[in-house]
Amino acid sequence: MFAEVNIQEISSTITKLFQSFPVRVEVVLQDDDQKSLPLKCPIISKIKKTGIDVFIRNKAKHSTCELCSLKNDCVAETTIIKPITKNKKVIGVLLVTPLDGQAGWLNKNFDNIEIQLDFCCEWISNKIENDDLKKENTLVLEEMIGLFSFIQEPILIVGLDGTIHSLSNNVSKEFNKSKTVLLGENINEIMSASDWLKIKNVKNQQDFKISIPSLKSEQAEHIAKVKPLLANGEIVSFLIKLTSIYDSKKKMTEQRVLYTFKDVKGTSDSIQTVVDIARRVAPSDTSILLRGESGTGKEVFAQAIHQASNRRDGSFIALNCAAIPESLLESELFGHVKGAFTGSSGDKPGRFEMANGGTIFLDEIGDLSLHLQAKLLRVVQERKIERVGDTKSTPVDVRIITATHRNLEELVAKGEFREDLYYRLNVIPITIPPLRERREDIPLLVEHFLKKFSRELFRSLKRLSNDVYEILLSYQWPGNIRELQNVVHHFVQLEIGDLVTMESLPKYLRDLYVNGTKIEQVDSLAVSGKRNTHVEEKDLIIELLNQYGRDTPSKKKVAKHMNISLPTLYRRISKFNIK
């Protein structure tokens, strides 16, 4: 178990510490190490289970020793036994026995010697732990070096003295120097002495902006992500990942395209009124609360408002409060410092800090716990955040847009949502109408999604049969635009001809027709636009559960079909009492 531990080195150090005392000290990490006590001593077995030390002043008068079947084999009359622990688990013991005729001295000086024994146990524990970490770091380093040949990004391992120990192939490509030339050279071959000085003084993972000569012999700005590598608790080298700022910005521009008000499709009075209100409040920094059922496009509006504001050049950071477990949500929102909780190996900014200078969008705000509501209230009032585990406040300059499909007034009345936070967030409420209240927009939305998915799936543009259009116009759409989008995606993917027929619709929509004739339920839905949508959502969930199944993988498919998170699906199953 402790093959890698140098027991002789430990024993030698302990012996030197106690050489001026008339005692014998043994470090027992394996059963066959002990000589003063029998191999299967019940007292040692008990200490290994409880972690409580024992002082046997006189073996003949000790209750456990009197009943022990091994007492005749035990040569020690007086013994101190101290546990050695690692990660709260006993891994060995420290045995102290007096030299011949010195039992009286040990009894008299126990209090004085105990302090040194506790120190020794802690030292042994720390040494074993450090040796394990050193071995682990060495293995990680060796594995990392082996993986470098597969890494596509410029990554280096640099020693404290600036020597390049290892590098990925892309480093040589990036700087037009062969790998064999750079290995063993000083890091100043790549970066300036001042940049290296900043890097070598870091104690934990940090990012730096540095300038590096490019292929054209010009200085190109890079982000250097630096992580110190430890051995025996000491920094021995640095892992450095280099990212071109120009390439990074280009990639972000290509990947992240936010919605604008042009992406809000619809000509109905109800949606145009909402768009007009959103356009008017967009330039200000006023908090906005977007209200509406799931799938109505609240995040589209949030992004469009950001894009029409003075913060459009800043970040737009979105977070669904219902999609993240409560235990992780506080850290996700406000960030944490190193050591704030198990696994927090470094400082991490939260979403508010990431949105500094821009806009943060908090979806499903009604699902936030009262504890986090109190912290959010402070941010809204003072524009300051406090990372988990930190006592320092950090100012943030953000515009806050929230959204919910829940009745916040009802939650306030029940005491489930803070009234003061409600008034702070509800400065400009904007209610997005459900799709059933803007049916005249359905053809326009269908056409938009048809073109979108036909282009993405490399399919020819399709036409819809009259039956399909009729059911799309009369269906209640409890999932709103998101559900309509999924339905269009479904029939574009499955229809092999140019005409979309009933056979290409999802089963739960096909079942609204019997032999080409609408069942009475559809007629009632078309007439009663105000019908309770919760009933229909419950029916939809039951239908999808029957279609996909009720195990966890199947529920994931149901959640994906409805475009909601798995936790949200579980809450609705519980809410509707679905078995």
C-alpha positions as CSV (number, residue, x, y, z in Angstrom):
1,M,0.0,0.0,0.0
2,F,2.9,2.4,0.8
3,A,5.5,1.0,-1.6
4,E,6.3,4.5,-2.8
5,V,6.9,5.9,0.7
6,N,10.5,5.9,2.0
7,I,9.8,4.4,5.4
8,Q,13.4,4.3,6.3
9,E,13.8,8.0,5.7
10,I,10.7,8.8,7.8
11,S,11.9,6.4,10.7
12,S,15.4,7.9,10.6
13,T,14.0,11.5,10.9
14,I,11.6,10.5,13.8
15,T,14.5,8.6,15.6
16,K,16.6,11.8,15.5
17,L,13.8,13.9,17.0
18,F,13.5,11.6,20.0
19,Q,17.1,10.6,20.5
20,S,17.5,12.7,23.6
21,F,14.5,10.9,25.3
22,P,14.7,7.4,26.9
23,V,12.1,6.0,24.5
24,R,11.8,3.9,21.4
25,V,9.6,5.3,18.5
26,E,8.4,3.1,15.7
27,V,6.6,4.2,12.6
28,V,4.1,1.5,11.6
29,L,2.5,1.9,8.1
30,Q,2.3,-1.9,7.5
31,D,1.4,-4.7,9.9
32,D,4.8,-6.3,9.6
33,D,6.6,-3.0,10.6
34,Q,5.7,-3.3,14.3
35,K,8.1,-5.0,16.6
36,S,7.0,-3.9,20.1
37,L,3.4,-5.2,19.9
38,P,1.9,-8.4,18.4
39,L,0.9,-8.3,14.7
40,K,-2.8,-8.6,15.5
41,C,-2.9,-6.3,18.5
42,P,-6.6,-5.5,19.1
43,I,-5.8,-2.0,20.4
44,I,-4.1,-1.0,17.2
45,S,-7.0,-2.5,15.2
46,K,-9.4,-0.3,17.3
47,I,-7.3,2.8,16.8
48,K,-7.3,2.2,13.0
49,K,-11.1,2.2,13.1
50,T,-11.7,5.1,15.5
51,G,-8.7,7.3,15.0
52,I,-8.4,7.8,18.8
53,D,-5.0,7.6,20.4
54,V,-4.3,5.3,23.5
55,F,-1.8,5.5,26.4
56,I,-1.3,2.2,28.2
57,R,0.4,3.1,31.4
58,N,0.5,-0.4,32.7
59,K,-0.4,-3.4,30.6
60,A,-1.4,-5.5,33.6
61,K,-4.0,-3.0,34.7
62,H,-5.4,-2.1,31.2
63,S,-8.8,-3.7,30.5
64,T,-8.2,-4.6,26.9
65,C,-4.7,-6.0,27.6
66,E,-6.0,-8.1,30.5
67,L,-8.5,-9.9,28.2
68,C,-6.2,-10.1,25.2
69,S,-5.2,-13.6,24.0
70,L,-1.9,-12.2,22.8
71,K,-0.8,-10.6,26.1
72,N,1.9,-13.2,26.7
73,D,3.5,-12.4,23.3
74,C,3.5,-8.7,24.0
75,V,6.8,-7.4,25.4
76,A,5.6,-3.8,25.9
77,E,4.4,-2.9,29.4
78,T,3.9,0.8,28.8
79,T,3.0,2.1,25.3
80,I,1.7,5.3,23.6
81,I,-0.1,4.7,20.3
82,K,-0.9,7.6,18.1
83,P,-2.8,7.4,14.8
84,I,-1.3,8.6,11.5
85,T,-4.0,9.9,9.2
86,K,-4.4,10.8,5.5
87,N,-7.6,12.3,4.2
88,K,-9.3,11.6,7.5
89,K,-8.4,7.9,7.3
90,V,-6.0,6.1,9.6
91,I,-3.1,4.8,7.5
92,G,-0.8,3.8,10.3
93,V,0.3,4.4,13.9
94,L,3.2,5.8,15.9
95,L,4.3,3.4,18.7
96,V,6.3,4.8,21.6
97,T,7.7,2.5,24.3
98,P,10.2,3.3,27.1
99,L,13.7,1.9,27.2
100,D,14.5,-0.6,29.9
101,G,13.7,0.8,33.3
102,Q,12.2,4.1,31.9
103,A,8.5,3.4,32.2
104,G,8.3,5.8,35.1
105,W,9.9,8.6,33.1
106,L,7.4,8.1,30.3
107,N,4.4,8.2,32.7
108,K,5.7,11.3,34.3
109,N,6.6,13.2,31.1
110,F,3.6,12.1,28.9
111,D,2.1,15.6,28.6
112,N,5.4,17.0,27.3
113,I,6.2,14.3,24.8
114,E,2.6,14.1,23.5
115,I,3.0,17.5,21.8
116,Q,6.0,16.3,19.8
117,L,4.2,13.1,18.9
118,D,1.3,15.0,17.5
119,F,3.7,17.1,15.5
120,C,5.4,13.9,14.1
121,C,2.1,12.3,13.1
122,E,1.1,15.4,11.2
123,W,4.6,15.6,9.6
124,I,4.4,12.0,8.4
125,S,0.9,12.5,7.1
126,N,2.0,15.6,5.1
127,K,5.1,13.9,3.7
128,I,3.1,10.9,2.5
129,E,0.5,13.2,0.9
130,N,3.2,15.3,-0.8
131,D,5.0,12.2,-2.1
132,D,1.7,11.0,-3.5
133,L,1.1,14.4,-5.1
134,K,4.6,14.4,-6.5
135,K,4.1,11.0,-8.1
136,E,0.7,12.0,-9.4
137,N,2.0,15.3,-10.9
138,T,4.9,13.4,-12.5
139,L,2.5,10.9,-14.2
140,V,0.2,13.8,-15.3
141,L,3.2,15.6,-16.8
142,E,4.4,12.5,-18.6
143,E,0.9,11.9,-20.0
144,M,0.5,15.6,-20.9
145,I,3.8,15.5,-22.9
146,G,2.5,12.3,-24.7
147,L,-0.7,14.0,-25.6
148,F,1.0,17.1,-27.1
149,S,1.4,15.4,-30.5
150,F,-2.5,15.3,-30.7
151,I,-3.2,18.8,-29.6
152,Q,-4.1,21.3,-32.3
153,E,-3.5,24.5,-30.2
154,P,-0.2,26.2,-29.3
155,I,0.6,24.8,-25.8
156,L,4.0,24.8,-24.0
157,I,5.4,23.5,-20.7
158,V,8.1,25.9,-19.4
159,G,10.3,25.5,-16.4
160,L,10.9,28.1,-13.7
161,D,14.1,29.1,-15.4
162,G,12.3,29.7,-18.7
163,T,13.5,26.5,-20.4
164,I,10.9,25.1,-22.8
165,H,10.4,21.4,-21.7
166,S,7.7,20.4,-24.2
167,L,5.4,22.0,-26.8
168,S,2.7,21.0,-29.2
169,N,3.3,20.9,-32.9
170,N,1.3,24.0,-33.5
171,V,3.8,26.1,-31.5
172,S,6.4,25.5,-34.2
173,K,3.9,26.3,-37.0
174,E,2.7,29.4,-35.2
175,F,6.2,30.9,-34.9
176,N,7.9,29.3,-37.9
177,K,10.5,27.5,-35.8
178,S,11.0,23.7,-35.7
179,K,10.1,21.8,-32.6
180,T,13.7,20.5,-32.1
181,V,15.1,24.1,-32.2
182,L,12.6,25.3,-29.6
183,L,12.9,22.4,-27.2
184,G,15.5,23.2,-24.5
185,E,15.6,26.9,-25.6
186,N,14.6,29.8,-23.4
187,I,11.0,31.1,-23.6
188,N,12.4,34.5,-24.6
189,E,12.8,33.0,-28.1
190,I,9.0,33.4,-28.2
191,M,8.0,36.1,-25.9
192,S,9.6,39.2,-24.3
193,A,11.4,39.1,-21.0
194,S,8.8,41.4,-19.4
195,D,5.9,39.1,-20.4
196,W,7.8,36.1,-19.1
197,L,8.4,37.9,-15.8
198,K,4.6,38.4,-15.4
199,I,4.0,34.8,-16.1
200,K,6.6,33.3,-13.8
201,N,5.2,35.2,-10.8
202,V,1.7,33.7,-10.9
203,K,0.5,31.5,-8.1
204,N,-2.7,30.2,-9.7
205,Q,-4.3,30.0,-13.1
206,Q,-4.5,33.4,-14.9
207,D,-4.8,34.9,-18.3
208,F,-2.4,37.5,-19.7
209,K,-2.4,39.6,-22.8
210,I,1.1,39.4,-24.4
211,S,2.8,40.3,-27.7
212,I,4.5,37.6,-29.8
213,P,6.3,38.0,-33.1
214,S,4.2,36.6,-36.0
215,L,5.3,34.9,-39.2
216,K,5.5,38.4,-40.8
217,S,7.9,39.5,-38.0
218,E,5.2,41.7,-36.6
219,Q,4.0,41.8,-33.0
220,A,0.7,39.9,-32.7
221,E,-1.4,40.1,-29.6
222,H,-2.2,36.8,-27.9
223,I,-3.9,35.6,-24.7
224,A,-1.7,33.4,-22.6
225,K,-3.6,31.1,-20.3
226,V,-1.1,30.2,-17.6
227,K,-1.5,27.3,-15.1
228,P,1.3,26.6,-12.6
229,L,2.2,22.9,-12.3
230,L,3.1,21.7,-8.8
231,A,5.4,19.0,-7.5
232,N,5.7,18.3,-3.8
233,G,3.6,21.4,-3.2
234,E,5.9,23.7,-5.0
235,I,5.6,25.3,-8.5
236,V,8.1,23.6,-10.8
237,S,6.8,24.6,-14.3
238,F,4.0,26.4,-16.2
239,L,1.5,25.1,-18.7
240,I,0.9,27.9,-21.2
241,K,-1.8,28.0,-23.9
242,L,-1.5,30.7,-26.5
243,T,-4.6,32.0,-28.4
244,S,-4.4,34.7,-31.0
245,I,-6.7,37.6,-30.1
246,Y,-7.5,38.2,-33.7
247,D,-8.4,34.6,-34.4
248,S,-10.4,34.4,-31.2
249,K,-12.5,37.5,-32.1
250,K,-13.0,36.2,-35.6
251,K,-14.3,32.9,-34.3
252,M,-16.6,34.5,-31.8
253,T,-18.0,36.8,-34.5
254,E,-18.6,33.8,-36.8
255,Q,-20.2,31.6,-34.1
256,R,-22.2,34.2,-32.0
257,V,-24.8,36.0,-34.0
258,L,-27.5,37.5,-31.8
259,Y,-31.1,38.1,-32.8
260,T,-32.4,41.5,-33.7
261,F,-36.0,42.8,-34.0
262,K,-35.9,41.8,-37.7
263,D,-35.9,38.2,-36.5
264,V,-39.2,38.6,-34.7
265,K,-41.5,37.2,-37.4
266,G,-45.2,38.4,-37.4
267,T,-47.5,41.1,-38.7
268,S,-50.3,40.7,-36.2
269,D,-51.2,43.7,-34.1
270,S,-50.5,41.8,-30.8
271,I,-46.8,41.1,-31.7
272,Q,-46.2,44.4,-33.4
273,T,-47.4,46.2,-30.3
274,V,-44.9,44.3,-28.2
275,V,-42.1,44.9,-30.7
276,D,-42.8,48.6,-30.6
277,I,-42.7,48.8,-26.8
278,A,-39.4,46.8,-26.8
279,R,-37.8,49.1,-29.3
280,R,-38.7,52.2,-27.3
281,V,-37.2,50.8,-24.0
282,A,-34.1,49.2,-25.6
283,P,-31.8,52.3,-25.6
284,S,-32.1,52.8,-21.8
285,D,-30.6,50.7,-19.0
286,T,-33.9,50.1,-17.3
287,S,-34.6,46.6,-16.0
288,I,-37.1,44.6,-18.2
289,L,-39.3,41.7,-17.2
290,L,-40.3,39.6,-20.2
291,R,-43.5,37.6,-19.5
292,G,-45.1,34.9,-21.5
293,E,-45.6,31.2,-21.9
294,S,-42.7,28.8,-22.7
295,G,-41.7,28.9,-26.3
296,T,-43.0,32.4,-27.1
297,G,-39.5,33.8,-27.9
298,K,-38.5,35.6,-24.7
299,E,-34.8,35.1,-25.4
300,V,-35.2,36.4,-28.9
301,F,-36.7,39.6,-27.5
302,A,-33.9,39.8,-24.9
303,Q,-31.2,39.6,-27.5
304,A,-33.0,42.0,-29.8
305,I,-33.3,44.5,-27.0
306,H,-29.6,44.2,-26.3
307,Q,-28.7,44.6,-30.0
308,A,-30.8,47.8,-30.1
309,S,-29.2,49.2,-26.9
310,N,-26.1,51.3,-26.3
311,R,-24.6,48.1,-24.9
312,R,-24.6,46.2,-28.2
313,D,-20.8,46.1,-28.3
314,G,-20.7,44.4,-24.9
315,S,-21.5,40.8,-23.9
316,F,-24.9,39.3,-23.9
317,I,-24.9,36.5,-21.3
318,A,-27.9,34.3,-20.9
319,L,-28.7,31.9,-18.0
320,N,-31.7,29.6,-17.5
321,C,-32.2,29.6,-13.7
322,A,-34.3,26.4,-13.9
323,A,-31.8,24.4,-15.9
324,I,-29.0,24.5,-13.3
325,P,-29.1,22.7,-9.9
326,E,-29.6,24.9,-6.9
327,S,-26.2,23.9,-5.4
328,L,-24.4,25.2,-8.5
329,L,-26.5,28.2,-9.4
330,E,-25.0,30.6,-6.9
331,S,-21.5,30.0,-8.2
332,E,-22.7,30.2,-11.8
333,L,-24.3,33.6,-11.2
334,F,-21.8,35.2,-8.9
335,G,-18.6,33.2,-9.4
336,H,-16.4,31.7,-6.7
337,V,-12.9,32.0,-5.3
338,K,-10.3,29.2,-4.9
339,G,-11.2,26.9,-2.0
340,A,-14.8,28.1,-1.7
341,F,-16.0,24.5,-1.9
342,T,-14.7,21.1,-2.8
343,G,-13.3,21.1,-6.4
344,S,-12.9,24.8,-6.6
345,S,-9.2,24.7,-7.6
346,G,-9.1,28.3,-8.9
347,D,-11.0,31.6,-9.1
348,K,-13.9,31.7,-11.5
349,P,-16.0,34.7,-12.6
350,G,-19.8,34.4,-12.6
351,R,-22.2,35.3,-15.3
352,F,-22.6,38.8,-13.9
353,E,-18.9,39.5,-14.2
354,M,-18.9,38.0,-17.7
355,A,-21.7,40.4,-18.6
356,N,-19.9,43.5,-17.3
357,G,-20.4,46.3,-19.8
358,G,-23.2,44.4,-21.5
359,T,-26.5,42.7,-20.7
360,I,-27.4,39.7,-18.6
361,F,-30.6,37.7,-19.4
362,L,-32.0,35.5,-16.5
363,D,-34.6,33.2,-17.8
364,E,-37.1,31.4,-15.6
365,I,-36.5,33.9,-12.8
366,G,-39.5,32.6,-11.0
367,D,-37.7,29.4,-10.2
368,L,-35.0,31.2,-8.2
369,S,-34.7,30.2,-4.5
370,L,-35.4,32.9,-1.8
371,H,-31.7,32.7,-0.8
372,L,-30.5,33.6,-4.3
373,Q,-33.3,36.2,-4.7
374,A,-31.8,38.1,-1.7
375,K,-28.3,38.1,-3.4
376,L,-29.9,39.1,-6.7
377,L,-31.7,42.0,-5.0
378,R,-28.4,43.4,-3.8
379,V,-27.0,43.3,-7.3
380,V,-30.0,45.0,-8.7
381,Q,-29.9,47.7,-6.0
382,E,-26.1,48.3,-5.7
383,R,-24.7,46.8,-8.9
384,K,-22.2,44.9,-6.8
385,I,-21.6,41.1,-6.6
386,E,-19.8,39.0,-4.1
387,R,-18.2,35.7,-5.3
388,V,-18.9,32.6,-3.3
389,G,-16.3,32.2,-0.5
390,D,-15.2,35.9,-0.9
391,T,-15.8,38.9,1.4
392,K,-14.8,41.5,-1.2
393,S,-17.5,43.2,-3.3
394,T,-16.9,43.7,-7.0
395,P,-18.8,46.4,-8.9
396,V,-20.6,45.4,-12.1
397,D,-22.1,47.5,-14.9
398,V,-24.8,45.4,-16.4
399,R,-28.3,45.8,-17.8
400,I,-30.6,43.1,-16.3
401,I,-33.4,41.5,-18.4
402,T,-35.4,38.7,-16.7
403,A,-38.1,36.4,-18.0
404,T,-40.6,34.0,-16.6
405,H,-43.7,32.0,-17.6
406,R,-44.9,31.9,-14.0
407,N,-47.4,34.2,-12.2
408,L,-45.0,36.2,-10.1
409,E,-47.8,38.1,-8.3
410,E,-49.2,34.7,-7.1
411,L,-45.7,33.7,-6.0
412,V,-45.3,37.0,-4.1
413,A,-48.7,36.4,-2.4
414,K,-47.5,32.9,-1.3
415,G,-44.2,34.2,0.0
416,E,-42.2,32.2,-2.6
417,F,-40.9,35.4,-4.4
418,R,-39.6,38.5,-2.7
419,E,-41.9,41.5,-3.1
420,D,-39.0,44.0,-3.1
421,L,-37.2,42.0,-5.9
422,Y,-40.4,41.8,-7.9
423,Y,-40.8,45.6,-8.0
424,R,-37.1,46.0,-8.8
425,L,-37.3,43.7,-11.8
426,N,-40.8,44.6,-13.0
427,V,-39.9,48.2,-14.0
428,I,-40.8,47.6,-17.6
429,P,-43.0,44.5,-18.0
430,I,-43.4,43.2,-21.6
431,T,-45.8,40.4,-22.2
432,I,-45.3,38.3,-25.3
433,P,-48.5,36.8,-26.6
434,P,-48.9,33.1,-27.1
435,L,-49.1,31.7,-30.6
436,R,-52.8,30.9,-30.4
437,E,-53.5,34.6,-29.9
438,R,-51.7,35.5,-33.1
439,R,-52.8,32.8,-35.5
440,E,-52.5,35.1,-38.5
441,D,-48.7,34.9,-38.0
442,I,-48.6,31.1,-38.3
443,P,-48.3,31.0,-42.2
444,L,-45.4,33.5,-42.0
445,L,-43.6,31.6,-39.3
446,V,-44.1,28.3,-41.1
447,E,-42.7,29.8,-44.3
448,H,-39.7,31.2,-42.3
449,F,-38.9,27.8,-40.7
450,L,-39.4,25.9,-44.0
451,K,-36.8,28.0,-45.7
452,K,-34.4,27.8,-42.7
453,F,-34.5,24.0,-42.3
454,S,-34.6,23.3,-46.1
455,R,-31.4,25.3,-46.4
456,E,-29.7,23.6,-43.4
457,L,-30.8,20.1,-44.4
458,F,-30.1,20.7,-48.1
459,R,-33.7,19.8,-49.0
460,S,-35.9,21.3,-51.7
461,L,-38.5,23.8,-50.5
462,K,-41.8,22.1,-49.8
463,R,-45.5,23.0,-50.0
464,L,-48.1,22.2,-47.3
465,S,-51.3,20.4,-48.1
466,N,-54.6,22.0,-47.1
467,D,-55.2,19.4,-44.4
468,V,-51.8,20.2,-42.8
469,Y,-52.4,24.0,-43.0
470,E,-55.8,23.5,-41.5
471,I,-54.5,21.6,-38.5
472,L,-51.6,24.0,-38.0
473,L,-54.0,26.9,-37.9
474,S,-56.5,25.3,-35.6
475,Y,-54.1,23.6,-33.1
476,Q,-53.7,25.3,-29.7
477,W,-49.8,25.3,-29.7
478,P,-49.2,24.9,-25.9
479,G,-45.4,24.9,-26.8
480,N,-45.9,28.1,-28.9
481,I,-43.3,29.1,-31.5
482,R,-40.8,26.6,-30.2
483,E,-43.3,23.7,-30.8
484,L,-44.2,25.0,-34.2
485,Q,-40.5,25.1,-35.1
486,N,-40.0,21.5,-34.0
487,V,-43.1,20.4,-36.1
488,V,-41.7,22.1,-39.2
489,H,-38.3,20.6,-38.6
490,H,-40.0,17.2,-38.2
491,F,-41.8,17.2,-41.5
492,V,-39.0,18.8,-43.5
493,Q,-36.7,16.0,-42.3
494,L,-39.2,13.2,-43.0
495,E,-41.2,14.2,-46.1
496,I,-39.6,12.8,-49.2
497,G,-41.8,14.6,-51.7
498,D,-42.5,18.2,-52.4
499,L,-45.9,18.3,-50.7
500,V,-46.1,18.0,-46.9
501,T,-49.0,15.6,-46.0
502,M,-50.5,14.4,-42.8
503,E,-48.2,11.4,-42.7
504,S,-45.2,13.7,-42.2
505,L,-46.7,15.3,-39.1
506,P,-45.8,14.1,-35.5
507,K,-48.1,11.4,-34.3
508,Y,-49.9,13.6,-31.7
509,L,-50.9,16.0,-34.4
510,R,-51.9,13.2,-36.8
511,D,-54.2,11.8,-34.2
512,L,-56.3,15.0,-34.4
513,Y,-57.5,13.6,-37.7
514,V,-59.5,10.4,-38.2
515,N,-59.6,9.3,-41.8
516,G,-59.0,12.8,-43.0
517,T,-61.8,14.3,-40.9
518,K,-61.2,16.5,-37.9
519,I,-62.3,15.1,-34.6
520,E,-64.5,17.2,-32.3
521,Q,-61.6,18.2,-30.1
522,V,-60.0,20.3,-32.9
523,D,-63.2,22.2,-33.6
524,S,-63.5,23.0,-29.9
525,L,-59.9,24.2,-29.9
526,A,-60.4,26.5,-32.9
527,V,-63.5,28.0,-31.3
528,S,-62.2,28.3,-27.8
529,G,-58.9,30.2,-28.1
530,K,-58.9,30.8,-24.3
531,R,-58.9,27.2,-23.4
532,N,-56.8,26.2,-20.4
533,T,-53.4,25.6,-21.9
534,H,-52.2,23.6,-18.9
535,V,-54.6,20.9,-19.8
536,E,-53.2,20.7,-23.3
537,E,-49.6,20.8,-22.1
538,K,-50.4,17.9,-19.8
539,D,-52.0,16.0,-22.7
540,L,-48.9,16.7,-24.8
541,I,-46.5,15.4,-22.2
542,I,-48.6,12.3,-21.7
543,E,-48.7,11.7,-25.4
544,L,-44.9,12.1,-25.8
545,L,-44.2,9.9,-22.7
546,N,-46.4,7.2,-24.3
547,Q,-44.5,7.7,-27.6
548,Y,-40.9,7.7,-26.2
549,G,-41.2,5.9,-22.9
550,R,-40.9,6.8,-19.2
551,D,-37.3,6.0,-18.4
552,T,-34.7,8.7,-18.0
553,P,-33.3,8.5,-21.6
554,S,-36.8,8.6,-23.0
555,K,-37.7,11.6,-20.8
556,K,-34.6,13.4,-22.2
557,K,-36.1,12.8,-25.7
558,V,-39.4,14.3,-24.5
559,A,-37.7,17.3,-23.0
560,K,-35.7,17.8,-26.3
561,H,-38.9,17.5,-28.3
562,M,-40.6,20.2,-26.2
563,N,-37.4,22.3,-26.2
564,I,-37.2,22.4,-22.4
565,S,-34.6,21.2,-19.9
566,L,-35.0,17.8,-18.2
567,P,-35.5,19.4,-14.7
568,T,-38.3,21.6,-16.1
569,L,-40.0,18.4,-17.6
570,Y,-39.8,16.7,-14.2
571,R,-41.3,19.7,-12.5
572,R,-44.2,19.8,-15.0
573,I,-44.7,16.0,-14.6
574,S,-45.0,16.6,-10.8
575,K,-47.2,19.7,-11.3
576,F,-49.7,17.8,-13.5
577,N,-49.5,14.7,-11.3
578,I,-48.6,12.6,-14.4
579,K,-47.9,8.9,-13.5
